[in-house]
């Protein structure tokens, strides 16, 4: 109980202000999860869940009476609260999906894909054109639908930005679970809007971490793209080898 009390109240003084230890730790877990996601490791999901549990208490700060003070009072970002709760559900799905993919590849099951267990749990691939269109429509339509809801709940303005980060985060996390390389680009769109919102609302640790994520997502995209091309070449070589054996027989 003493540890939990410390964790809930501890702050780090910075230049006359303070950062919540929970916010810093939650974002450290988030960065570790992103690194694991880039390497396509299953452990990225439970590590991310730990960070989400911490951050949900941070962004619901007004309800707990410990939100950062801004020029307009305590800033509660309900989109960010919902975002962390959404992460818990989608991350559980992604964790199970990657675990099944890794186990299937280890068993050598037909249809398990070309995932190289030494490289990662799932094989990166492009989403179809129809899926890409669906993701774009869902991002815009979801933002429009959630904005009035978050406004009614009293989310920090501009409320559309809170709704955008929620929808983009949901789609990016789902895309990661499915192994779509494009999910990194969705994160870029989230960070472009999310960083200014977090700084203006007084969440400096999260805003700084999101800014780092912005650069990190570009790197992650090219890492997955390169791995996707490598695994395509491996699959093509295996197909040619199989054809040669068939002719020899």
QUINORFEN-V991691 format. One line per field, one symbol per residue. ss: DSSP state (a for helix, b for strand, c for the rest). phi: phi as a letter, one per 20 degrees, with the letter a starting at -180 (. if undefined). A space follows every 50 residues. Layout:
ss=???
phi=???
This chain:
ss=caaaaaaaacbbbbccbbbbaaaaaaaaaaaaaaaaaaccccaaaaaaaa aaaaaaaaacaaaaccccbbccbbcccaaaaaaaaaaaaaaaaaaaaaaa aaaaaaacccccccccccccccccbcccaaaaaaaaaaaaaaaaaaaaaa aaacccccaaaaaaaaaaaaaaaaaaaacbccaaaaaaaaaaaaaaaaaa cccaaaaaaaaaaaaaaaaaaaaaaaaaaaaaaaaaaaaaaaaaaaaac
phi=.fffffffdfcdfblmdbdfgffffgffffffffffffeleffgffffff fffffffffegffemcffecfdofeddfffffffffggffffffgfffff fffffffmffnfndgefferebefbfffgffffffffffffffffegfff fffnfffffgfffffffffffffffffenefffffffgfffgefffffff enefffffffffggfffffggffffffffffffffffffffffffffff
